[in-house]
Amino acid sequence: MLCGVLLCVAGCEPAPLTDNGVVGSFGGVGLGLGMFSYPRAITVDGQGSVYVVDKSARIQRFDQDGLAEISWSMPEKQSGKPVGLSAHPDGRIFVADTHYHRVLVFDRDGVELARFGREGFGDGEFQLPTDVAFDAQGFIYVSEYSGNDRITKWSPDLQFVAALAEEPIDGRRLVRPSAIDIDDEQTLWVADACNHRIVRLDLDGNVLATFGEMGRERGQLRYPYDLTCTPDGKILVCEYGNHRLQWFDQQGRSLGVWGGEGRELGRLWSPWGATLGPNGLIYVVDSYNSRIQIVRP
């Protein structure tokens, strides 16, 4: 169900539906195509297609305006559902199949191409993987929690390379690193959710910076569940606990917030994710409202 319409023609900006930048919304509660059962991860590929996974273990693909095109289910779901989706630059979709302790790789139509990882605490093993990111050389990074609470690095052919960030950072180990992304400078950003902070690493795992503390004020965080590095060098953080998005510069200074708890457009209820499309719009996983909001920054 398309709840909002992008009123735009080629070469123009979409007209806002609200005074706070919402230009569209899609979804609604249900199991039919275009509906959601508690969405909790999102990614956008280079063609502008939007992928969403919900708590029914179903992945749906939408066009950039929110029109549902296709859906497929994970091969197993009895033990739990995925919490992470990432689009590779070549168009493959990587799914953090969290409760099966592995990553699955699909083409854009849902055909499984590969899988890697297994349950455990050693090299090449996962405990509840949460997200996937890619560097410019094709290496793959996976965040995980529940005992491992680390980032692992994999080769382009899906072979284990190294474990990163296993030691304490500023006196604290990572606790539920829920999302990762790599910026244009090839540094790795981590949403360290249960420490209510953001961690910046180089691609060998050396710590470059941290910022954030628990709270509700600007510059503070409550359960950052997702982050996205924007082309202009900002860090967009989705805060599950504060029901908002918050933008930071690379030194950790807050540049602005958007959202707040509620059901109306422009408000969020326990959002799990947000990502930036090639059209410059932000797609926000408004989880408890069972919809995706489309926002012009």
Contacts in CASP RR format, 6 or more apart in sequence:
PFRMAT RR
TARGET T0000
AUTHOR 0000-0000-0000
METHOD contacts of the structure
MODEL  1
MLCGVLLCVAGCEPAPLTDNGVVGSFGGVGLGLGMFSYPRAITVDGQGSV
YVVDKSARIQRFDQDGLAEISWSMPEKQSGKPVGLSAHPDGRIFVADTHY
HRVLVFDRDGVELARFGREGFGDGEFQLPTDVAFDAQGFIYVSEYSGNDR
ITKWSPDLQFVAALAEEPIDGRRLVRPSAIDIDDEQTLWVADACNHRIVR
LDLDGNVLATFGEMGRERGQLRYPYDLTCTPDGKILVCEYGNHRLQWFDQ
QGRSLGVWGGEGRELGRLWSPWGATLGPNGLIYVVDSYNSRIQIVRP
1 26 0 8 1.000
1 27 0 8 1.000
1 28 0 8 1.000
1 34 0 8 1.000
1 35 0 8 1.000
2 26 0 8 1.000
2 27 0 8 1.000
2 65 0 8 1.000
2 66 0 8 1.000
2 67 0 8 1.000
3 24 0 8 1.000
3 25 0 8 1.000
3 26 0 8 1.000
3 27 0 8 1.000
3 28 0 8 1.000
3 291 0 8 1.000
4 17 0 8 1.000
4 24 0 8 1.000
4 25 0 8 1.000
4 26 0 8 1.000
5 24 0 8 1.000
5 65 0 8 1.000
6 14 0 8 1.000
6 23 0 8 1.000
6 24 0 8 1.000
6 65 0 8 1.000
6 294 0 8 1.000
7 14 0 8 1.000
7 15 0 8 1.000
7 23 0 8 1.000
8 14 0 8 1.000
8 15 0 8 1.000
8 23 0 8 1.000
13 296 0 8 1.000
14 23 0 8 1.000
14 24 0 8 1.000
14 281 0 8 1.000
14 296 0 8 1.000
15 23 0 8 1.000
16 22 0 8 1.000
16 23 0 8 1.000
16 296 0 8 1.000
17 23 0 8 1.000
17 24 0 8 1.000
17 25 0 8 1.000
17 265 0 8 1.000
18 265 0 8 1.000
18 266 0 8 1.000
20 258 0 8 1.000
20 259 0 8 1.000
20 266 0 8 1.000
21 266 0 8 1.000
21 295 0 8 1.000
21 296 0 8 1.000
22 265 0 8 1.000
22 266 0 8 1.000
22 293 0 8 1.000
22 294 0 8 1.000
22 295 0 8 1.000
22 296 0 8 1.000
23 281 0 8 1.000
23 294 0 8 1.000
23 295 0 8 1.000
23 296 0 8 1.000
24 265 0 8 1.000
24 293 0 8 1.000
24 294 0 8 1.000
25 265 0 8 1.000
25 291 0 8 1.000
25 292 0 8 1.000
25 293 0 8 1.000
25 294 0 8 1.000
26 34 0 8 1.000
26 62 0 8 1.000
26 65 0 8 1.000
26 66 0 8 1.000
26 67 0 8 1.000
26 68 0 8 1.000
26 291 0 8 1.000
26 292 0 8 1.000
26 294 0 8 1.000
27 34 0 8 1.000
27 35 0 8 1.000
27 36 0 8 1.000
27 290 0 8 1.000
27 291 0 8 1.000
27 292 0 8 1.000
28 34 0 8 1.000
28 35 0 8 1.000
28 36 0 8 1.000
28 290 0 8 1.000
28 291 0 8 1.000
29 35 0 8 1.000
29 36 0 8 1.000
29 37 0 8 1.000
29 290 0 8 1.000
30 36 0 8 1.000
30 37 0 8 1.000
30 290 0 8 1.000
31 37 0 8 1.000
31 56 0 8 1.000
31 58 0 8 1.000
33 60 0 8 1.000
33 68 0 8 1.000
33 71 0 8 1.000
34 60 0 8 1.000
34 62 0 8 1.000
34 68 0 8 1.000
34 71 0 8 1.000
35 290 0 8 1.000
36 52 0 8 1.000
36 54 0 8 1.000
36 290 0 8 1.000
36 291 0 8 1.000
37 54 0 8 1.000
37 55 0 8 1.000
37 56 0 8 1.000
37 58 0 8 1.000
37 290 0 8 1.000
38 54 0 8 1.000
38 55 0 8 1.000
38 287 0 8 1.000
38 288 0 8 1.000
38 290 0 8 1.000
39 52 0 8 1.000
39 53 0 8 1.000
39 54 0 8 1.000
39 55 0 8 1.000
39 272 0 8 1.000
39 285 0 8 1.000
39 286 0 8 1.000
39 287 0 8 1.000
39 290 0 8 1.000
39 291 0 8 1.000
39 292 0 8 1.000
40 53 0 8 1.000
40 54 0 8 1.000
40 55 0 8 1.000
40 81 0 8 1.000
40 83 0 8 1.000
40 84 0 8 1.000
40 272 0 8 1.000
40 273 0 8 1.000
40 285 0 8 1.000
40 287 0 8 1.000
41 52 0 8 1.000
41 53 0 8 1.000
41 82 0 8 1.000
41 83 0 8 1.000
41 84 0 8 1.000
41 85 0 8 1.000
41 96 0 8 1.000
41 272 0 8 1.000
41 273 0 8 1.000
41 285 0 8 1.000
42 50 0 8 1.000
42 51 0 8 1.000
42 52 0 8 1.000
42 53 0 8 1.000
42 85 0 8 1.000
42 273 0 8 1.000
42 274 0 8 1.000
42 275 0 8 1.000
42 283 0 8 1.000
42 285 0 8 1.000
42 292 0 8 1.000
43 50 0 8 1.000
43 51 0 8 1.000
43 85 0 8 1.000
43 86 0 8 1.000
43 87 0 8 1.000
43 93 0 8 1.000
43 275 0 8 1.000
44 50 0 8 1.000
44 51 0 8 1.000
44 64 0 8 1.000
44 87 0 8 1.000
44 275 0 8 1.000
44 276 0 8 1.000
44 277 0 8 1.000
44 278 0 8 1.000
44 283 0 8 1.000
45 51 0 8 1.000
45 87 0 8 1.000
45 91 0 8 1.000
45 93 0 8 1.000
45 108 0 8 1.000
46 87 0 8 1.000
46 89 0 8 1.000
46 91 0 8 1.000
46 278 0 8 1.000
47 91 0 8 1.000
47 278 0 8 1.000
48 63 0 8 1.000
48 64 0 8 1.000
48 277 0 8 1.000
48 278 0 8 1.000
48 279 0 8 1.000
49 61 0 8 1.000
49 62 0 8 1.000
49 63 0 8 1.000
49 64 0 8 1.000
49 69 0 8 1.000
49 108 0 8 1.000
50 61 0 8 1.000
50 62 0 8 1.000
50 63 0 8 1.000
50 64 0 8 1.000
50 66 0 8 1.000
50 277 0 8 1.000
50 283 0 8 1.000
50 292 0 8 1.000
51 59 0 8 1.000
51 60 0 8 1.000
51 61 0 8 1.000
51 62 0 8 1.000
51 85 0 8 1.000
51 87 0 8 1.000
51 93 0 8 1.000
52 59 0 8 1.000
52 60 0 8 1.000
52 62 0 8 1.000
52 85 0 8 1.000
52 285 0 8 1.000
52 292 0 8 1.000
53 59 0 8 1.000
53 60 0 8 1.000
53 81 0 8 1.000
53 82 0 8 1.000
53 83 0 8 1.000
53 84 0 8 1.000
53 85 0 8 1.000
53 95 0 8 1.000
54 60 0 8 1.000
54 81 0 8 1.000
55 81 0 8 1.000
56 73 0 8 1.000
56 77 0 8 1.000
56 81 0 8 1.000
57 73 0 8 1.000
57 74 0 8 1.000
57 77 0 8 1.000
57 80 0 8 1.000
57 81 0 8 1.000
57 82 0 8 1.000
58 71 0 8 1.000
58 72 0 8 1.000
58 73 0 8 1.000
58 74 0 8 1.000
59 71 0 8 1.000
59 72 0 8 1.000
59 73 0 8 1.000
59 74 0 8 1.000
59 82 0 8 1.000
59 85 0 8 1.000
59 93 0 8 1.000
59 95 0 8 1.000
59 106 0 8 1.000
59 110 0 8 1.000
60 68 0 8 1.000
60 70 0 8 1.000
60 71 0 8 1.000
61 68 0 8 1.000
61 69 0 8 1.000
61 70 0 8 1.000
61 71 0 8 1.000
61 108 0 8 1.000
61 109 0 8 1.000
62 68 0 8 1.000
62 69 0 8 1.000
62 292 0 8 1.000
63 69 0 8 1.000
64 277 0 8 1.000
64 279 0 8 1.000
64 281 0 8 1.000
66 292 0 8 1.000
66 294 0 8 1.000
70 109 0 8 1.000
70 110 0 8 1.000
72 106 0 8 1.000
72 109 0 8 1.000
72 110 0 8 1.000
74 81 0 8 1.000
74 82 0 8 1.000
74 95 0 8 1.000
74 97 0 8 1.000
74 104 0 8 1.000
75 104 0 8 1.000
75 112 0 8 1.000
76 97 0 8 1.000
76 100 0 8 1.000
79 99 0 8 1.000
79 100 0 8 1.000
80 98 0 8 1.000
80 99 0 8 1.000
80 100 0 8 1.000
81 98 0 8 1.000
81 99 0 8 1.000
82 95 0 8 1.000
82 96 0 8 1.000
82 97 0 8 1.000
82 98 0 8 1.000
83 96 0 8 1.000
83 98 0 8 1.000
83 130 0 8 1.000
83 131 0 8 1.000
83 178 0 8 1.000
83 272 0 8 1.000
84 95 0 8 1.000
84 96 0 8 1.000
84 98 0 8 1.000
84 130 0 8 1.000
84 131 0 8 1.000
84 132 0 8 1.000
84 179 0 8 1.000
85 93 0 8 1.000
85 94 0 8 1.000
85 95 0 8 1.000
85 96 0 8 1.000
86 93 0 8 1.000
86 94 0 8 1.000
86 96 0 8 1.000
86 131 0 8 1.000
86 132 0 8 1.000
86 133 0 8 1.000
86 134 0 8 1.000
87 93 0 8 1.000
87 94 0 8 1.000
88 94 0 8 1.000
88 134 0 8 1.000
89 134 0 8 1.000
91 107 0 8 1.000
91 108 0 8 1.000
92 105 0 8 1.000
92 106 0 8 1.000
92 107 0 8 1.000
92 108 0 8 1.000
92 113 0 8 1.000
93 105 0 8 1.000
93 106 0 8 1.000
93 107 0 8 1.000
93 108 0 8 1.000
93 110 0 8 1.000
94 103 0 8 1.000
94 104 0 8 1.000
94 105 0 8 1.000
94 132 0 8 1.000
94 140 0 8 1.000
95 103 0 8 1.000
95 104 0 8 1.000
95 105 0 8 1.000
95 106 0 8 1.000
96 103 0 8 1.000
96 129 0 8 1.000
96 130 0 8 1.000
96 131 0 8 1.000
96 132 0 8 1.000
96 142 0 8 1.000
96 143 0 8 1.000
97 103 0 8 1.000
97 104 0 8 1.000
97 115 0 8 1.000
97 129 0 8 1.000
98 128 0 8 1.000
98 129 0 8 1.000
98 130 0 8 1.000
99 128 0 8 1.000
100 119 0 8 1.000
101 117 0 8 1.000
101 118 0 8 1.000
101 119 0 8 1.000
101 120 0 8 1.000
101 125 0 8 1.000
101 126 0 8 1.000
101 127 0 8 1.000
101 128 0 8 1.000
101 129 0 8 1.000
102 115 0 8 1.000
102 116 0 8 1.000
102 117 0 8 1.000
102 118 0 8 1.000
102 126 0 8 1.000
102 129 0 8 1.000
103 115 0 8 1.000
103 116 0 8 1.000
103 117 0 8 1.000
103 126 0 8 1.000
103 129 0 8 1.000
103 132 0 8 1.000
103 142 0 8 1.000
104 112 0 8 1.000
104 114 0 8 1.000
104 115 0 8 1.000
105 112 0 8 1.000
105 113 0 8 1.000
105 114 0 8 1.000
105 115 0 8 1.000
105 116 0 8 1.000
105 158 0 8 1.000
106 112 0 8 1.000
106 113 0 8 1.000
107 113 0 8 1.000
114 158 0 8 1.000
116 124 0 8 1.000
116 154 0 8 1.000
116 158 0 8 1.000
117 124 0 8 1.000
117 125 0 8 1.000
117 126 0 8 1.000
118 124 0 8 1.000
118 125 0 8 1.000
118 126 0 8 1.000
119 125 0 8 1.000
119 126 0 8 1.000
119 127 0 8 1.000
120 126 0 8 1.000
120 127 0 8 1.000
120 148 0 8 1.000
121 127 0 8 1.000
121 147 0 8 1.000
121 148 0 8 1.000
122 163 0 8 1.000
123 160 0 8 1.000
123 163 0 8 1.000
124 152 0 8 1.000
124 160 0 8 1.000
125 148 0 8 1.000
126 142 0 8 1.000
126 144 0 8 1.000
126 148 0 8 1.000
126 152 0 8 1.000
127 144 0 8 1.000
127 145 0 8 1.000
127 146 0 8 1.000
127 147 0 8 1.000
127 148 0 8 1.000
128 144 0 8 1.000
128 145 0 8 1.000
128 146 0 8 1.000
128 148 0 8 1.000
129 142 0 8 1.000
129 143 0 8 1.000
129 144 0 8 1.000
130 143 0 8 1.000
130 144 0 8 1.000
130 145 0 8 1.000
130 176 0 8 1.000
130 177 0 8 1.000
130 178 0 8 1.000
130 179 0 8 1.000
131 142 0 8 1.000
131 143 0 8 1.000
131 177 0 8 1.000
131 178 0 8 1.000
131 179 0 8 1.000
131 180 0 8 1.000
132 140 0 8 1.000
132 141 0 8 1.000
132 142 0 8 1.000
132 143 0 8 1.000
132 180 0 8 1.000
133 140 0 8 1.000
133 141 0 8 1.000
133 180 0 8 1.000
133 181 0 8 1.000
133 182 0 8 1.000
133 188 0 8 1.000
134 140 0 8 1.000
134 141 0 8 1.000
134 182 0 8 1.000
135 141 0 8 1.000
135 182 0 8 1.000
135 186 0 8 1.000
135 203 0 8 1.000
136 186 0 8 1.000
137 156 0 8 1.000
138 156 0 8 1.000
139 153 0 8 1.000
139 154 0 8 1.000
139 155 0 8 1.000
139 156 0 8 1.000
139 161 0 8 1.000
139 203 0 8 1.000
140 153 0 8 1.000
140 154 0 8 1.000
140 155 0 8 1.000
140 156 0 8 1.000
140 158 0 8 1.000
141 151 0 8 1.000
141 152 0 8 1.000
141 153 0 8 1.000
141 154 0 8 1.000
141 164 0 8 1.000
141 180 0 8 1.000
141 182 0 8 1.000
141 188 0 8 1.000
142 151 0 8 1.000
142 152 0 8 1.000
142 154 0 8 1.000
143 150 0 8 1.000
143 151 0 8 1.000
143 177 0 8 1.000
143 178 0 8 1.000
143 179 0 8 1.000
143 180 0 8 1.000
143 190 0 8 1.000
144 150 0 8 1.000
144 151 0 8 1.000
144 152 0 8 1.000
144 177 0 8 1.000
145 174 0 8 1.000
145 175 0 8 1.000
145 176 0 8 1.000
145 177 0 8 1.000
145 178 0 8 1.000
146 176 0 8 1.000
149 166 0 8 1.000
149 173 0 8 1.000
149 174 0 8 1.000
149 175 0 8 1.000
149 176 0 8 1.000
149 177 0 8 1.000
150 163 0 8 1.000
150 164 0 8 1.000
150 165 0 8 1.000
150 166 0 8 1.000
150 174 0 8 1.000
150 177 0 8 1.000
151 163 0 8 1.000
151 164 0 8 1.000
151 165 0 8 1.000
151 177 0 8 1.000
151 180 0 8 1.000
151 188 0 8 1.000
151 190 0 8 1.000
151 201 0 8 1.000
151 205 0 8 1.000
152 160 0 8 1.000
152 161 0 8 1.000
152 162 0 8 1.000
152 163 0 8 1.000
152 164 0 8 1.000
153 160 0 8 1.000
153 161 0 8 1.000
153 162 0 8 1.000
153 163 0 8 1.000
153 164 0 8 1.000
153 203 0 8 1.000
154 160 0 8 1.000
154 161 0 8 1.000
155 161 0 8 1.000
162 204 0 8 1.000
164 188 0 8 1.000
164 201 0 8 1.000
164 204 0 8 1.000
164 205 0 8 1.000
165 174 0 8 1.000
165 177 0 8 1.000
165 190 0 8 1.000
165 199 0 8 1.000
165 201 0 8 1.000
165 205 0 8 1.000
165 207 0 8 1.000
166 173 0 8 1.000
167 173 0 8 1.000
169 192 0 8 1.000
169 199 0 8 1.000
169 207 0 8 1.000
169 210 0 8 1.000
170 207 0 8 1.000
170 210 0 8 1.000
172 195 0 8 1.000
174 190 0 8 1.000
174 192 0 8 1.000
174 195 0 8 1.000
174 199 0 8 1.000
175 192 0 8 1.000
175 193 0 8 1.000
175 194 0 8 1.000
175 195 0 8 1.000
176 192 0 8 1.000
176 193 0 8 1.000
176 194 0 8 1.000
177 190 0 8 1.000
177 191 0 8 1.000
177 192 0 8 1.000
177 193 0 8 1.000
177 199 0 8 1.000
178 191 0 8 1.000
178 193 0 8 1.000
178 224 0 8 1.000
178 225 0 8 1.000
178 226 0 8 1.000
179 190 0 8 1.000
179 191 0 8 1.000
179 193 0 8 1.000
179 224 0 8 1.000
179 225 0 8 1.000
179 226 0 8 1.000
179 227 0 8 1.000
179 238 0 8 1.000
179 273 0 8 1.000
180 188 0 8 1.000
180 189 0 8 1.000
180 190 0 8 1.000
180 191 0 8 1.000
180 227 0 8 1.000
181 188 0 8 1.000
181 189 0 8 1.000
181 227 0 8 1.000
181 228 0 8 1.000
181 229 0 8 1.000
182 188 0 8 1.000
182 189 0 8 1.000
182 203 0 8 1.000
182 229 0 8 1.000
183 189 0 8 1.000
183 229 0 8 1.000
183 233 0 8 1.000
183 250 0 8 1.000
184 229 0 8 1.000
184 231 0 8 1.000
184 233 0 8 1.000
186 203 0 8 1.000
187 200 0 8 1.000
187 201 0 8 1.000
187 202 0 8 1.000
187 203 0 8 1.000
187 208 0 8 1.000
188 200 0 8 1.000
188 201 0 8 1.000
188 202 0 8 1.000
188 203 0 8 1.000
188 205 0 8 1.000
189 198 0 8 1.000
189 199 0 8 1.000
189 200 0 8 1.000
189 201 0 8 1.000
189 227 0 8 1.000
189 229 0 8 1.000
189 235 0 8 1.000
190 198 0 8 1.000
190 199 0 8 1.000
190 200 0 8 1.000
190 201 0 8 1.000
190 227 0 8 1.000
191 198 0 8 1.000
191 224 0 8 1.000
191 225 0 8 1.000
191 226 0 8 1.000
191 227 0 8 1.000
191 237 0 8 1.000
192 198 0 8 1.000
192 199 0 8 1.000
192 210 0 8 1.000
192 224 0 8 1.000
193 223 0 8 1.000
193 224 0 8 1.000
193 225 0 8 1.000
193 240 0 8 1.000
194 223 0 8 1.000
196 212 0 8 1.000
196 213 0 8 1.000
196 214 0 8 1.000
196 215 0 8 1.000
196 220 0 8 1.000
196 221 0 8 1.000
196 222 0 8 1.000
196 223 0 8 1.000
196 224 0 8 1.000
197 210 0 8 1.000
197 211 0 8 1.000
197 212 0 8 1.000
197 213 0 8 1.000
197 221 0 8 1.000
197 224 0 8 1.000
198 210 0 8 1.000
198 211 0 8 1.000
198 212 0 8 1.000
198 221 0 8 1.000
198 224 0 8 1.000
198 227 0 8 1.000
198 235 0 8 1.000
198 237 0 8 1.000
198 248 0 8 1.000
198 252 0 8 1.000
199 207 0 8 1.000
199 209 0 8 1.000
199 210 0 8 1.000
200 207 0 8 1.000
200 208 0 8 1.000
200 209 0 8 1.000
200 210 0 8 1.000
200 250 0 8 1.000
201 207 0 8 1.000
201 208 0 8 1.000
202 208 0 8 1.000
209 250 0 8 1.000
209 251 0 8 1.000
209 252 0 8 1.000
211 219 0 8 1.000
211 248 0 8 1.000
211 251 0 8 1.000
211 252 0 8 1.000
212 219 0 8 1.000
212 220 0 8 1.000
212 221 0 8 1.000
212 252 0 8 1.000
213 220 0 8 1.000
213 221 0 8 1.000
214 220 0 8 1.000
214 221 0 8 1.000
214 222 0 8 1.000
215 221 0 8 1.000
215 222 0 8 1.000
215 242 0 8 1.000
216 222 0 8 1.000
216 242 0 8 1.000
218 246 0 8 1.000
218 254 0 8 1.000
218 256 0 8 1.000
218 257 0 8 1.000
219 246 0 8 1.000
219 248 0 8 1.000
219 252 0 8 1.000
219 253 0 8 1.000
219 254 0 8 1.000
221 237 0 8 1.000
221 239 0 8 1.000
221 242 0 8 1.000
221 246 0 8 1.000
222 239 0 8 1.000
222 240 0 8 1.000
222 241 0 8 1.000
222 242 0 8 1.000
223 239 0 8 1.000
223 240 0 8 1.000
223 241 0 8 1.000
223 242 0 8 1.000
224 237 0 8 1.000
224 238 0 8 1.000
224 239 0 8 1.000
224 240 0 8 1.000
225 238 0 8 1.000
225 239 0 8 1.000
225 240 0 8 1.000
225 271 0 8 1.000
225 272 0 8 1.000
225 273 0 8 1.000
226 237 0 8 1.000
226 238 0 8 1.000
226 271 0 8 1.000
226 272 0 8 1.000
226 273 0 8 1.000
226 274 0 8 1.000
226 275 0 8 1.000
226 285 0 8 1.000
227 235 0 8 1.000
227 236 0 8 1.000
227 237 0 8 1.000
227 238 0 8 1.000
228 235 0 8 1.000
228 236 0 8 1.000
228 274 0 8 1.000
228 275 0 8 1.000
228 276 0 8 1.000
229 235 0 8 1.000
229 236 0 8 1.000
230 236 0 8 1.000
230 276 0 8 1.000
231 276 0 8 1.000
233 249 0 8 1.000
233 250 0 8 1.000
234 247 0 8 1.000
234 248 0 8 1.000
234 249 0 8 1.000
234 250 0 8 1.000
234 255 0 8 1.000
235 247 0 8 1.000
235 248 0 8 1.000
235 249 0 8 1.000
235 250 0 8 1.000
235 252 0 8 1.000
236 245 0 8 1.000
236 246 0 8 1.000
236 247 0 8 1.000
236 274 0 8 1.000
236 276 0 8 1.000
236 282 0 8 1.000
237 245 0 8 1.000
237 246 0 8 1.000
237 247 0 8 1.000
237 248 0 8 1.000
238 245 0 8 1.000
238 271 0 8 1.000
238 272 0 8 1.000
238 273 0 8 1.000
238 274 0 8 1.000
238 284 0 8 1.000
238 285 0 8 1.000
239 245 0 8 1.000
239 246 0 8 1.000
239 271 0 8 1.000
240 270 0 8 1.000
240 271 0 8 1.000
240 272 0 8 1.000
241 270 0 8 1.000
242 260 0 8 1.000
243 259 0 8 1.000
243 260 0 8 1.000
243 261 0 8 1.000
243 262 0 8 1.000
243 267 0 8 1.000
243 268 0 8 1.000
243 269 0 8 1.000
243 270 0 8 1.000
243 271 0 8 1.000
244 257 0 8 1.000
244 258 0 8 1.000
244 259 0 8 1.000
244 260 0 8 1.000
244 268 0 8 1.000
244 271 0 8 1.000
245 257 0 8 1.000
245 258 0 8 1.000
245 259 0 8 1.000
245 268 0 8 1.000
245 271 0 8 1.000
245 274 0 8 1.000
245 282 0 8 1.000
245 284 0 8 1.000
245 295 0 8 1.000
246 254 0 8 1.000
246 256 0 8 1.000
246 257 0 8 1.000
246 258 0 8 1.000
247 254 0 8 1.000
247 255 0 8 1.000
247 256 0 8 1.000
247 257 0 8 1.000
248 254 0 8 1.000
248 255 0 8 1.000
249 255 0 8 1.000
258 266 0 8 1.000
258 295 0 8 1.000
259 266 0 8 1.000
259 267 0 8 1.000
259 268 0 8 1.000
260 266 0 8 1.000
260 267 0 8 1.000
260 268 0 8 1.000
261 267 0 8 1.000
261 268 0 8 1.000
261 269 0 8 1.000
262 268 0 8 1.000
262 269 0 8 1.000
262 289 0 8 1.000
263 269 0 8 1.000
263 289 0 8 1.000
265 293 0 8 1.000
266 293 0 8 1.000
266 295 0 8 1.000
268 284 0 8 1.000
268 286 0 8 1.000
268 289 0 8 1.000
268 293 0 8 1.000
269 286 0 8 1.000
269 287 0 8 1.000
269 288 0 8 1.000
269 289 0 8 1.000
270 287 0 8 1.000
270 288 0 8 1.000
271 284 0 8 1.000
271 285 0 8 1.000
271 286 0 8 1.000
271 287 0 8 1.000
272 285 0 8 1.000
272 287 0 8 1.000
273 284 0 8 1.000
273 285 0 8 1.000
273 287 0 8 1.000
274 282 0 8 1.000
274 283 0 8 1.000
274 284 0 8 1.000
274 285 0 8 1.000
275 282 0 8 1.000
275 283 0 8 1.000
276 282 0 8 1.000
276 283 0 8 1.000
277 283 0 8 1.000
280 296 0 8 1.000
280 297 0 8 1.000
281 294 0 8 1.000
281 295 0 8 1.000
281 296 0 8 1.000
281 297 0 8 1.000
282 294 0 8 1.000
282 295 0 8 1.000
282 296 0 8 1.000
282 297 0 8 1.000
283 292 0 8 1.000
283 293 0 8 1.000
283 294 0 8 1.000
283 295 0 8 1.000
284 292 0 8 1.000
284 293 0 8 1.000
284 294 0 8 1.000
284 295 0 8 1.000
285 292 0 8 1.000
286 292 0 8 1.000
286 293 0 8 1.000
END
